[in-house]
Amino acid sequence: MVAAMDYLAMGGFEAACRVDGLEAGHRAGRLHGHSYLARLRTSGADLALPFPGGETGLLDERLKAALQPLDYRLLNELLANPTDENLARWIRDRLALSGPLTVGVRSTADQGVDLDRDDHAHIWRSFRFEAAHRLPNVPEGHPCGRMHGHGFEVILHADQSVRGAAMGLDYEQLQHHWQPLHERLHHHCLNDIEGLANPTSEMLCGWIWRQLKPRLPELSWVTVYETHSAGCHYDGEHYRIWKELRFESALRLARAPADDSRAGLFGHSYVLRLHLTAPLDQVLGWTVDYGDVKRLFRPVYDRLDHHLLNELPGLADADSASVLHWVRTEMADRLAPLDRIDLFERPGTGASLHWGETGPALPL
């Protein structure tokens, strides 16, 4: 299947704001401030660069330039109503990128919006609960068969066409709908809750979806983080899981100009996310065991971690896009459900290779 490559960048700014048009007493109507993060995803079709690997640096520069007027400002002096959606539009219009583009604004650690060129908004808010569980149907000796616990993170996603409106679904509405479920899940054993006798990430996603969708028609995805590095998405029909790994590598950008520092040796602490789409195993209650993903990826991981990427056989260049294509080739016969790989050189900045759906956004 033909794969598409996107490039990713992220930057931050500090600003104060006051949001108009909310119900009386809404806390966002008062003057307040945020440590904002802005994210962008683009195909890079209009990034004319003389060498592979310069894409992320250029995107970082353009995003930094677009955000500079916002830093340490009262946003109402620049935008009539600085909602996250309007901020995303403002940033999008100043990026000087003509290809496919999504701009995200994350106003707090647990909420944000991603907006594309057609004003389609992906709104999300994350929640946390602490609970115990065990998986009763796993093979004997599997660690998840023992009673244990997690600090679970849940993200509720809503996709809407906002068509120039100042904002879509209010984050507080997501909080309102989540609160009754929090009371049922927090400080409980999931196995004791009706419908969660086999509480895998996938089954928990489905359970939350069924509880909320009738009351929240805008709901488009439910995400469950079982650990900080693994989780599942569910959209009412498809299950998608991801497993995150980190590796430390050296590289040089072989085709960078001689006077560019990236032509010499340097390195990154990489974050890599493997995304997989597969049918649900009706007995085990999962699509693919997270442990199996890690085990199957291990031979490739060992070739990446604490190595010079330029010396890997079959890797012509060590830029992120080339590394992603190399990983896909190496994993083609090992992990058939794999359909997307993200690689971050530094927080929020990197590339994404996908030959399935791009899927919902994940906070960084």
SERO-4910 file (N, C-alpha, C, O; in steps of 0.05 Angstrom, whole numbers):
BEGIN
 pado doro    nc1    nc2    nc3   cac1   cac2   cac3    cc1    cc2    cc3    oc1    oc2    oc3
  Met    A     17    -24      0      0      0      0     18     25      0     38     26     14
  Val    A     10     45    -16     26     70    -18     24     85      9      2     88     20
  Ala    A     47     94     19     48    108     44     50    138     39     61    147     19
  Ala    A     40    154     58     43    183     57     60    192     80     59    181    102
  Met    A     75    213     75     93    224     95     84    252    104     79    269     87
  Asp    A     81    256    130     75    283    141     98    291    158    113    275    170
  Tyr    A    102    317    160    123    329    177    109    344    200     88    356    196
  Leu    A    121    343    224    109    353    248    127    373    262    152    370    262
  Ala    A    115    393    274    131    412    290    114    422    313     89    421    312
  Met    A    127    432    334    112    442    357    128    465    370    152    465    370
  Gly    A    113    485    379    126    508    393    107    518    414     83    512    414
  Gly    A    118    534    432    102    544    454    102    574    457    120    587    445
  Phe    A     83    585    471     83    613    478     66    618    503     48    602    509
  Glu    A     72    640    517     58    647    541     40    671    535     49    691    524
  Ala    A     15    669    543     -3    691    537    -27    692    556    -34    672    568
  Ala    A    -38    716    558    -63    719    573    -86    723    553    -82    731    530
  Cys    A   -111    717    563   -134    720    545   -159    722    562   -160    717    586
  Arg    A   -180    729    548   -207    729    559   -226    721    536   -225    733    515
  Val    A   -242    700    540   -259    689    519   -287    700    522   -299    698    544
  Asp    A   -298    712    501   -325    723    502   -346    704    491   -339    683    479
  Gly    A   -371    710    497   -393    694    486   -400    669    501   -415    653    492
  Leu    A   -388    666    525   -394    642    541   -416    648    561   -424    671    565
  Glu    A   -427    627    573   -448    631    593   -438    646    617   -414    646    622
  Ala    A   -455    660    630   -447    677    653   -433    659    674   -443    638    681
  Gly    A   -411    669    684   -397    655    705   -376    635    695   -361    624    711
  His    A   -375    631    668   -356    612    657   -328    622    664   -322    645    659
  Arg    A   -311    604    674   -284    613    683   -267    624    660   -250    642    666
  Ala    A   -271    615    635   -254    625    613   -262    654    605   -248    667    590
  Gly    A   -285    664    616   -293    691    610   -277    712    627   -278    736    621
  Arg    A   -263    702    648   -247    720    663   -219    722    651   -210    704    637
  Leu    A   -205    743    657   -178    746    647   -160    724    660   -160    722    685
  His    A   -146    709    644   -129    687    654   -107    683    634   -105    697    614
  Gly    A    -89    664    640    -67    659    622    -61    629    618    -71    613    634
  His    A    -46    623    597    -39    595    591    -10    593    582      1    613    572
  Ser    A      2    570    586     26    563    572     17    546    548     14    522    550
  Tyr    A     14    559    525      3    547    501     24    530    487     48    536    488
  Leu    A     15    509    474     31    494    454     16    495    428     -8    491    427
  Ala    A     31    500    407     19    499    380     33    477    364     57    474    366
  Arg    A     18    461    349     28    439    334     20    442    305     -2    452    300
  Leu    A     36    433    287     28    432    259     36    406    246     56    394    253
  Arg    A     19    397    228     24    373    212     20    381    182     -1    392    175
  Thr    A     40    376    166     38    383    138     51    361    121     68    347    130
  Ser    A     42    359     96     54    339     78     82    347     69     97    330     59
  Gly    A     88    372     73    115    382     64    117    385     34    139    388     23
  Ala    A     94    385     20     94    386     -9    107    412    -19    118    413    -41
  Asp    A    104    434     -3    115    459    -12    141    467      3    148    490      4
  Leu    A    154    447     15    179    452     29    202    446      9    211    423      7
  Ala    A    211    466     -5    232    463    -24    259    464    -10    269    486     -3
  Leu    A    271    441     -6    296    439      9    318    426     -8    312    408    -24
  Pro    A    343    434     -5    364    423    -21    374    396    -11    390    383    -25
  Phe    A    366    387     13    376    361     23    355    349     42    340    363     55
  Pro    A    354    322     43    335    308     61    343    313     90    367    312     97
  Gly    A    324    318    107    329    322    135    326    351    144    325    356    168
  Gly    A    324    370    126    321    398    133    292    406    138    287    428    147
  Glu    A    273    387    133    245    394    135    237    403    163    224    423    167
  Thr    A    246    387    183    237    393    210    249    420    220    235    435    234
  Gly    A    273    425    213    285    451    221    271    474    209    266    495    222
  Leu    A    263    472    183    249    493    170    221    498    182    213    520    186
  Leu    A    207    476    188    181    478    200    183    491    228    167    508    235
  Asp    A    203    483    243    207    496    269    211    526    267    199    541    282
  Glu    A    227    534    247    232    563    243    206    578    235    201    599    246
  Arg    A    191    566    217    166    579    208    146    581    231    132    601    234
  Leu    A    144    559    247    125    560    269    134    580    290    117    595    301
  Lys    A    159    581    296    170    600    315    164    629    306    156    645    323
  Ala    A    168    634    281    162    661    270    132    668    272    125    691    279
  Ala    A    115    648    267     86    653    269     77    658    297     58    673    302
  Leu    A     90    645    316     82    647    344     93    671    359     83    680    379
  Gln    A    115    682    348    129    704    362    111    727    370    114    737    392
  Pro    A     93    737    352     76    759    360     57    752    383     46    771    396
  Leu    A     52    727    389     33    719    410     46    717    437     32    718    457
  Asp    A     72    714    438     86    709    463     85    732    482     92    755    475
  Tyr    A     77    727    507     75    748    528     57    771    519     65    795    521
  Arg    A     34    764    508     15    784    499    -12    779    511    -18    757    520
  Leu    A    -28    800    512    -57    797    517    -69    791    490    -71    808    473
  Leu    A    -78    766    486    -87    757    459   -110    773    448   -114    775    424
  Asn    A   -127    784    466   -150    800    457   -142    825    442   -158    836    428
  Glu    A   -117    833    445   -107    856    429   -101    848    400    -99    865    383
  Leu    A    -98    822    395    -92    812    368   -116    799    355   -120    800    331
  Leu    A   -133    785    371   -156    771    361   -180    781    377   -179    785    401
  Ala    A   -202    784    363   -226    794    376   -236    775    398   -245    783    419
  Asn    A   -233    749    393   -242    729    413   -223    705    412   -226    687    395
  Pro    A   -203    704    429   -181    685    426   -187    657    437   -174    648    456
  Thr    A   -207    644    425   -212    616    431   -189    600    419   -174    610    403
  Asp    A   -187    575    427   -167    557    415   -171    555    385   -151    554    370
  Glu    A   -196    553    376   -202    551    348   -193    576    333   -181    573    312
  Asn    A   -199    599    344   -191    624    330   -160    627    330   -149    637    311
  Leu    A   -147    619    352   -118    619    353   -106    601    331    -87    609    317
  Ala    A   -118    577    328   -108    559    307   -111    572    279    -93    569    263
  Arg    A   -133    585    274   -137    599    248   -116    621    245   -104    623    223
  Trp    A   -111    636    266    -92    658    264    -64    648    257    -51    659    240
  Ile    A    -56    626    271    -30    614    266    -29    602    238     -9    606    223
  Arg    A    -50    588    230    -51    575    204    -48    596    181    -34    590    162
  Asp    A    -60    619    184    -59    639    163    -31    652    161    -26    665    141
  Arg    A    -14    649    180     12    662    180     35    642    175     59    650    177
  Leu    A     29    618    169     50    598    165     62    597    137     83    585    133
  Ala    A     50    609    118     60    610     91     65    582     80     85    577     67
  Leu    A     46    564     85     47    536     75     22    532     59      0    537     68
  Ser    A     25    522     34      2    520     17     -9    491     15    -31    487      5
  Gly    A      6    471     24     -3    444     22    -22    436     44    -31    453     59
  Pro    A    -30    411     45    -47    401     67    -35    408     94    -11    405     99
  Leu    A    -52    419    112    -42    430    137    -62    427    159    -86    433    155
  Thr    A    -53    418    182    -69    418    206    -54    433    228    -30    428    232
  Val    A    -67    452    241    -55    467    263    -70    461    288    -94    464    290
  Gly    A    -55    454    309    -67    448    335    -58    469    355    -36    479    355
  Val    A    -77    475    373    -71    492    396    -79    477    421   -102    468    425
  Arg    A    -60    474    439    -64    461    465    -61    482    487    -39    491    493
  Ser    A    -84    490    498    -84    512    517    -76    503    545    -66    519    561
  Thr    A    -82    478    552    -73    467    578    -62    439    573    -64    429    550
  Ala    A    -52    426    593    -40    400    590    -61    379    583    -54    358    573
  Asp    A    -87    385    587   -107    365    583   -129    372    564   -150    360    564
  Gln    A   -124    393    546   -145    399    527   -133    414    503   -113    429    506
  Gly    A   -145    411    480   -136    425    456   -154    420    433   -174    406    434
  Val    A   -147    433    410   -162    430    385   -142    429    362   -121    443    363
  Asp    A   -148    413    342   -133    413    317   -152    421    294   -174    410    292
  Leu    A   -143    440    278   -160    452    257   -147    449    230   -123    456    227
  Asp    A   -162    439    210   -151    437    183   -159    461    166   -172    480    176
  Arg    A   -152    461    141   -157    484    123   -187    488    118   -196    510    112
  Asp    A   -203    467    121   -232    468    117   -247    475    142   -272    472    142
  Asp    A   -234    483    163   -246    490    188   -260    465    201   -280    468    215
  His    A   -248    442    196   -257    418    210   -241    416    236   -216    416    234
  Ala    A   -254    415    259   -240    416    284   -241    389    298   -261    376    299
  His    A   -218    382    308   -215    358    325   -210    368    353   -189    378    359
  Ile    A   -230    365    371   -230    376    398   -225    353    417   -238    332    414
  Trp    A   -207    356    436   -202    334    455   -198    345    483   -189    367    488
  Arg    A   -204    327    502   -197    333    530   -191    306    544   -203    286    538
  Ser    A   -170    307    561   -161    282    574   -169    282    604   -172    303    616
  Phe    A   -173    258    614   -181    254    642   -165    230    653   -154    214    638
  Arg    A   -164    229    679   -148    208    692   -164    194    714   -179    208    729
  Phe    A   -160    168    717   -172    154    740   -153    132    748   -137    122    732
  Glu    A   -154    124    773   -137    103    784   -154     79    790   -174     81    804
  Ala    A   -146     56    780   -163     32    783   -146      6    782   -123      7    771
  Ala    A   -157    -15    792   -145    -42    791   -159    -58    769   -182    -53    762
  His    A   -145    -78    759   -157    -97    740   -139   -122    737   -116   -121    745
  Arg    A   -150   -142    725   -136   -166    716   -149   -175    691   -173   -171    686
  Leu    A   -134   -189    673   -145   -199    649   -148   -229    652   -128   -244    653
  Pro    A   -173   -239    654   -178   -267    661   -172   -287    639   -170   -311    645
  Asn    A   -170   -278    614   -168   -298    592   -141   -300    580   -137   -313    560
  Val    A   -121   -287    592    -94   -289    581    -81   -316    587    -90   -329    606
  Pro    A    -61   -324    572    -47   -349    578    -36   -350    606    -29   -329    617
  Glu    A    -33   -374    617    -22   -377    643      6   -365    645     22   -370    627
  Gly    A     11   -350    666     37   -338    669     40   -310    658     59   -296    663
  His    A     20   -301    642     20   -274    631     18   -254    655      0   -257    671
  Pro    A     35   -233    656     34   -215    680      7   -201    683     -1   -194    705
  Cys    A     -8   -197    661    -33   -183    663    -55   -201    674    -77   -191    680
  Gly    A    -49   -226    677    -69   -244    690    -69   -240    720    -88   -249    733
  Arg    A    -49   -228    731    -48   -222    760    -64   -196    765    -64   -178    748
  Met    A    -75   -194    789    -88   -169    796    -67   -147    799    -47   -151    813
  His    A    -71   -125    785    -52   -103    786    -68    -77    781    -93    -78    781
  Gly    A    -54    -55    777    -69    -30    774    -54    -10    756    -31    -14    749
  His    A    -69     10    748    -57     31    730    -69     58    738    -90     60    750
  Gly    A    -54     79    731    -66    106    730    -74    109    701    -58    117    684
  Phe    A    -99    104    695   -109    105    667   -113    134    659   -122    151    675
  Glu    A   -107    140    634   -114    165    621   -134    160    599   -130    143    582
  Val    A   -156    176    599   -176    174    578   -178    200    563   -178    221    576
  Ile    A   -179    199    537   -183    223    521   -209    220    506   -213    201    491
  Leu    A   -226    240    508   -251    241    493   -246    260    470   -237    283    473
  His    A   -252    251    445   -248    266    421   -275    273    408   -293    257    408
  Ala    A   -277    297    398   -301    305    383   -293    319    357   -277    337    357
  Asp    A   -303    309    335   -297    320    309   -321    336    300   -344    327    300
  Gln    A   -317    361    292   -338    379    283   -329    397    261   -305    404    259
  Ser    A   -347    405    244   -342    427    225   -351    452    238   -374    456    243
  Val    A   -332    470    244   -339    495    258   -345    518    239   -357    538    248
  Arg    A   -337    516    214   -345    535    193   -343    564    202   -361    580    198
  Gly    A   -320    571    212   -315    598    220   -325    606    247   -321    629    256
  Ala    A   -339    588    261   -349    595    288   -325    598    307   -304    587    303
  Ala    A   -329    614    328   -308    620    346   -299    595    361   -275    593    369
  Met    A   -317    577    366   -309    552    380   -330    530    374   -352    535    366
  Gly    A   -321    505    378   -338    483    375   -348    474    402   -356    491    418
  Leu    A   -348    448    407   -357    437    432   -340    448    455   -315    448    453
  Asp    A   -353    459    476   -338    470    499   -325    447    514   -337    426    519
  Tyr    A   -299    451    522   -285    431    537   -301    424    563   -300    401    572
  Glu    A   -315    443    574   -330    438    599   -353    418    594   -361    403    612
  Gln    A   -363    417    569   -384    397    563   -372    368    564   -385    350    573
  Leu    A   -347    365    554   -334    339    556   -330    332    585   -334    308    593
  Gln    A   -322    351    602   -319    346    631   -346    337    643   -347    318    659
  His    A   -367    351    636   -394    345    646   -402    316    640   -412    302    657
  His    A   -397    307    615   -405    280    607   -387    259    620   -395    237    625
  Trp    A   -362    266    624   -343    247    635   -347    242    665   -343    219    674
  Gln    A   -356    262    680   -356    260    709   -371    236    720   -360    223    738
  Pro    A   -395    229    710   -408    205    721   -392    179    717   -393    161    733
  Leu    A   -377    177    694   -361    153    690   -336    153    708   -328    132    718
  His    A   -325    176    713   -303    178    732   -311    167    759   -296    152    772
  Glu    A   -335    173    768   -344    164    794   -348    134    795   -345    121    816
  Arg    A   -354    122    772   -357     93    771   -330     78    768   -328     55    777
  Leu    A   -310     91    757   -285     78    751   -263     84    772   -247     66    778
  His    A   -262    108    782   -240    117    800   -240    102    826   -261    101    840
  His    A   -217     91    834   -214     76    859   -232     52    860   -244     46    881
  His    A   -235     38    837   -250     13    836   -234     -9    822   -214     -3    809
  Cys    A   -243    -33    824   -233    -55    808   -250    -58    783   -274    -63    785
  Leu    A   -238    -55    760   -254    -54    735   -269    -80    730   -291    -80    719
  Asn    A   -257   -102    739   -270   -128    734   -298   -130    748   -314   -146    740
  Asp    A   -302   -113    769   -327   -114    784   -349    -98    771   -372    -98    781
  Ile    A   -343    -83    750   -362    -65    737   -376    -80    714   -363    -93    698
  Glu    A   -403    -78    713   -418    -92    693   -408    -85    665   -406    -61    658
  Gly    A   -402   -105    649   -392   -100    622   -362   -100    620   -351    -97    598
  Leu    A   -348   -101    642   -318   -100    642   -306   -124    656   -286   -122    670
  Ala    A   -318   -148    652   -307   -172    664   -279   -178    653   -262   -190    667
  Asn    A   -274   -169    628   -247   -173    615   -237   -145    607   -239   -138    584
  Pro    A   -227   -130    626   -221   -101    621   -195    -95    608   -177    -83    620
  Thr    A   -192   -104    583   -169    -96    567   -173    -66    559   -194    -55    563
  Ser    A   -152    -54    548   -155    -27    538   -177    -25    517   -192     -6    517
  Glu    A   -178    -44    499   -198    -44    478   -226    -46    490   -244    -32    481
  Met    A   -230    -65    509   -256    -68    520   -265    -43    536   -288    -36    536
  Leu    A   -245    -31    550   -252     -6    565   -259     16    545   -278     32    551
  Cys    A   -244     19    523   -252     39    503   -280     35    493   -296     54    492
  Gly    A   -287     10    487   -314      4    477   -335     10    498   -357     20    491
  Trp    A   -329      4    523   -349      8    545   -354     38    548   -377     47    551
  Ile    A   -332     54    548   -336     83    551   -351     94    527   -369    111    531
  Trp    A   -345     85    503   -359     94    479   -389     89    482   -405    107    477
  Arg    A   -397     65    491   -425     58    493   -439     74    515   -463     80    513
  Gln    A   -425     81    536   -437     98    557   -442    126    548   -462    139    555
  Leu    A   -424    137    531   -425    166    525   -438    173    498   -451    193    496
  Lys    A   -435    156    478   -444    164    451   -473    172    450   -479    191    436
  Pro    A   -491    158    463   -520    166    462   -525    194    473   -543    207    464
  Arg    A   -508    203    492   -512    229    504   -493    250    493   -497    274    497
  Leu    A   -473    241    477   -453    259    466   -449    252    436   -429    239    429
  Pro    A   -468    260    419   -467    252    391   -442    261    377   -434    250    356
  Glu    A   -429    283    387   -404    293    374   -380    275    379   -360    278    366
  Leu    A   -382    256    397   -360    239    404   -351    224    379   -367    211    365
  Ser    A   -324    225    374   -314    212    350   -293    190    356   -291    171    341
  Trp    A   -279    193    378   -259    173    386   -259    172    416   -263    193    430
  Val    A   -253    149    427   -245    146    456   -217    135    456   -212    115    443
  Thr    A   -199    147    471   -172    137    474   -168    129    503   -176    143    522
  Val    A   -155    106    507   -147     98    534   -117     93    535   -107     76    520
  Tyr    A   -103    107    552    -75    101    558    -75     82    582    -84     89    603
  Glu    A    -65     57    577    -62     39    600    -36     45    615    -35     43    639
  Thr    A    -16     51    600      9     61    611     17     86    596      3     94    577
  His    A     39     99    604     48    123    590     57    118    561     59    136    545
  Ser    A     62     92    555     74     85    529     56     67    512     66     57    491
  Ala    A     32     62    520     15     43    504    -14     50    509    -22     58    531
  Gly    A    -30     46    488    -59     52    491    -75     44    467    -64     32    448
  Cys    A   -100     51    467   -119     42    447   -138     65    440   -145     81    457
  His    A   -147     66    414   -168     83    405   -192     66    396   -188     44    387
  Tyr    A   -216     77    399   -240     64    388   -259     85    377   -264    106    391
  Asp    A   -270     81    353   -288    101    341   -316     89    337   -331    100    321
  Gly    A   -323     69    352   -349     56    349   -349     33    329   -368     18    328
  Glu    A   -326     30    314   -324      9    295   -296     -4    294   -293    -28    293
  His    A   -276     13    294   -248      4    291   -232      8    317   -236     27    331
  Tyr    A   -215    -12    323   -197    -10    345   -169     -5    333   -160    -18    314
  Arg    A   -155     15    345   -127     20    337   -111     22    363   -118     36    382
  Ile    A    -88      8    364    -71     10    387    -45     23    379    -38     25    355
  Trp    A    -29     33    399     -2     43    393     16     34    416      7     30    439
  Lys    A     41     31    409     62     25    429     84     45    424     93     48    401
  Glu    A     93     58    445    114     78    443    141     67    454    141     54    474
  Leu    A    162     73    440    189     65    448    208     89    445    202    107    430
  Arg    A    230     88    460    250    110    459    277     98    453    284     76    463
  Phe    A    292    111    436    320    101    431    338    125    427    330    147    419
  Glu    A    364    120    432    384    141    430    403    134    407    415    113    406
  Ser    A    405    153    388    421    147    364    437    171    355    430    194    360
  Ala    A    459    165    342    475    186    328    469    186    299    459    166    288
  Leu    A    474    208    285    469    210    256    485    233    245    494    250    260
  Arg    A    486    233    219    495    257    204    476    259    180    468    238    169
  Leu    A    470    283    171    454    286    147    473    288    123    485    309    118
  Ala    A    476    265    109    497    262     90    496    282     67    517    289     55
  Arg    A    472    292     61    470    310     38    466    340     46    460    356     29
  Ala    A    471    345     72    470    373     81    495    388     71    516    375     67
  Pro    A    493    414     66    517    429     57    539    427     78    534    423    102
  Ala    A    564    429     68    587    426     86    587    446    109    597    440    130
  Asp    A    575    470    104    575    490    125    552    488    144    548    505    162
  Asp    A    535    468    141    512    463    159    521    444    181    533    423    175
  Ser    A    516    451    206    525    434    228    514    406    227    526    387    239
  Arg    A    492    402    214    480    375    212    494    357    193    488    333    191
  Ala    A    514    367    178    530    350    161    550    334    178    560    314    169
  Gly    A    556    343    202    573    329    220    557    311    239    533    310    238
  Leu    A    571    297    256    558    279    275    543    294    297    553    314    308
  Phe    A    518    286    302    502    295    324    483    273    332    487    251    323
  Gly    A    464    278    349    446    256    357    419    266    367    415    290    371
  His    A    401    247    371    374    252    381    367    231    402    376    209    401
  Ser    A    350    239    421    335    221    438    308    217    424    290    234    428
  Tyr    A    305    196    408    281    193    392    258    181    408    262    165    426
  Val    A    234    189    400    209    175    409    196    164    384    192    178    364
  Leu    A    190    138    384    178    124    361    151    112    370    150     99    391
  Arg    A    130    117    355    104    105    360     96     87    337     95     95    314
  Leu    A     90     62    344     79     42    325     49     41    329     39     36    351
  His    A     34     46    307      5     45    308     -5     20    292      6     15    270
  Leu    A    -24      6    303    -34    -18    290    -64    -19    290    -77    -11    310
  Thr    A    -76    -28    269   -105    -32    267   -110    -62    261    -99    -73    243
  Ala    A   -127    -74    278   -132   -102    276   -159   -109    287   -169    -94    304
  Pro    A   -172   -131    279   -197   -139    291   -194   -148    320   -172   -156    328
  Leu    A   -215   -146    335   -215   -153    363   -216   -184    366   -233   -197    354
  Asp    A   -198   -195    382   -199   -223    389   -221   -226    410   -220   -215    431
  Gln    A   -242   -241    403   -266   -242    419   -261   -257    446   -277   -254    465
  Val    A   -240   -273    448   -234   -287    473   -216   -271    490   -221   -266    514
  Leu    A   -193   -262    478   -174   -247    494   -182   -218    499   -173   -206    518
  Gly    A   -200   -207    482   -209   -180    486   -190   -158    477   -193   -135    485
  Trp    A   -170   -166    461   -152   -146    451   -147   -150    422   -155   -171    410
  Thr    A   -133   -131    409   -126   -134    381    -99   -147    378    -96   -169    366
  Val    A    -79   -135    390    -52   -146    391    -41   -140    419    -45   -118    430
  Asp    A    -28   -159    431    -16   -156    457      6   -135    456     24   -138    439
  Tyr    A      5   -115    473     27    -95    473     54   -108    477     74   -100    465
  Gly    A     55   -128    494     80   -142    498     90   -155    473    114   -156    468
  Asp    A     72   -166    456     80   -178    431     91   -157    411    110   -162    397
  Val    A     79   -133    412     89   -112    394    118   -105    402    135   -103    384
  Lys    A    123   -102    428    150    -96    437    169   -119    430    192   -113    422
  Arg    A    161   -144    434    178   -166    428    185   -169    399    208   -174    391
  Leu    A    165   -165    382    169   -167    353    186   -144    342    201   -148    322
  Phe    A    185   -121    355    200    -98    346    229    -99    357    246    -85    347
  Arg    A    234   -116    377    260   -116    391    284   -118    372    303   -103    376
  Pro    A    284   -137    352    308   -138    335    314   -113    320    337   -106    316
  Val    A    293    -98    312    296    -73    298    306    -52    319    323    -36    313
  Tyr    A    293    -51    342    301    -32    363    331    -35    370    345    -15    373
  Asp    A    340    -60    372    368    -64    379    388    -53    358    411    -47    364
  Arg    A    379    -51    333    395    -41    312    395    -10    312    413      2    300
  Leu    A    375      2    324    372     31    325    385     43    350    399     63    348
  Asp    A    381     30    373    388     42    398    418     42    403    431     21    400
  His    A    429     66    410    458     69    415    475     60    391    494     45    393
  His    A    467     69    367    481     64    343    483     89    326    468    108    331
  Leu    A    500     88    306    502    109    286    483    101    263    488     81    250
  Leu    A    462    116    259    441    108    239    452    105    211    443     88    196
  Asn    A    472    122    204    483    121    177    496     94    170    500     88    147
  Glu    A    502     78    190    516     53    185    496     29    182    504      7    178
  Leu    A    470     35    184    450     13    182    448      5    153    444     21    135
  Pro    A    451    -21    147    449    -31    119    421    -24    108    401    -29    121
  Gly    A    420    -13     84    395     -7     71    385     21     77    364     28     66
  Leu    A    398     36     94    390     63    101    408     83     87    430     88     95
  Ala    A    397     94     65    414    112     48    420    138     62    442    148     61
  Asp    A    399    149     76    402    174     91    391    170    119    375    152    123
  Ala    A    400    186    138    392    183    166    371    204    175    367    207    199
  Asp    A    359    218    156    338    237    163    313    221    172    311    197    167
  Ser    A    295    234    186    272    220    198    255    205    178    246    183    183
  Ala    A    250    218    155    234    205    134    247    179    125    233    159    121
  Ser    A    273    179    120    287    155    111    286    133    133    283    110    126
  Val    A    290    141    158    289    122    180    261    109    181    259     85    186
  Leu    A    240    125    178    213    114    178    209     93    156    198     72    161
  His    A    217    100    132    214     80    110    230     55    116    221     33    110
  Trp    A    254     58    128    271     35    135    257     18    155    256     -7    153
  Val    A    245     30    176    231     15    197    207      0    184    202    -23    191
  Arg    A    192     13    167    169      0    155    178    -25    139    166    -46    141
  Thr    A    200    -22    124    210    -45    109    218    -68    127    212    -91    122
  Glu    A    232    -61    149    242    -81    167    219    -95    182    222   -119    189
  Met    A    197    -82    186    175    -93    201    153   -105    184    134   -116    194
  Ala    A    156   -104    157    134   -112    139    126   -141    144    102   -147    143
  Asp    A    145   -159    149    139   -187    153    136   -195    182    130   -218    189
  Arg    A    140   -176    200    139   -182    229    113   -174    242    104   -187    260
  Leu    A    101   -152    232     78   -140    246     58   -130    225     57   -106    218
  Ala    A     42   -148    214     24   -142    192      4   -120    198     -2   -105    180
  Pro    A     -7   -118    222    -27    -97    227    -16    -68    228    -31    -49    230
  Leu    A     11    -65    227     23    -39    229     14    -22    205     16    -30    182
  Asp    A      4      3    211     -4     20    189      3     50    193     -5     67    177
  Arg    A     19     55    213     29     83    217     52     82    236     52     67    255
  Ile    A     73     98    230     96    101    248    102    130    251    105    145    231
  Asp    A    104    140    276    112    167    282    140    166    293    147    149    309
  Leu    A    157    186    285    184    188    296    189    217    303    188    235    286
  Phe    A    194    222    329    199    249    339    229    252    346    240    237    362
  Glu    A    242    271    333    270    277    339    273    292    366    292    288    380
  Arg    A    253    308    372    251    322    397    221    326    401    205    322    383
  Pro    A    213    335    426    184    336    431    168    351    410    172    375    405
  Gly    A    149    337    397    131    349    378    142    353    350    127    361    332
  Thr    A    167    348    346    180    353    320    190    327    308    206    313    321
  Gly    A    182    322    284    191    297    271    175    292    246    168    310    231
  Ala    A    169    266    241    155    258    217    136    235    223    140    221    243
  Ser    A    117    231    205     97    209    209     92    196    182     85    209    162
  Leu    A     96    170    181     91    154    156     66    138    161     65    123    180
  His    A     47    141    143     21    126    148     11    115    121     11    129    101
  Trp    A      1     91    123    -12     78    100    -39     68    108    -51     52     93
  Gly    A    -49     76    131    -76     72    140    -88     99    146    -78    120    136
  Glu    A   -108    100    163   -119    126    172    -98    140    190    -83    127    205
  Thr    A    -98    167    189    -79    181    207    -87    179    236    -70    180    254
  Gly    A   -113    176    241   -122    172    268   -123    198    285   -115    219    275
  Pro    A   -132    195    309   -135    219    326   -108    229    337    -88    215    337
  Ala    A   -108    254    346    -84    266    357    -78    254    384    -96    247    399
  Leu    A    -53    253    391    -44    245    417    -28    268    429    -11    279    416
  Pro    A    -34    275    454    -17    296    467     12    287    469     18    263    470
  Leu    A     30    307    471     58    301    475     67    312    501     91    310    508
***
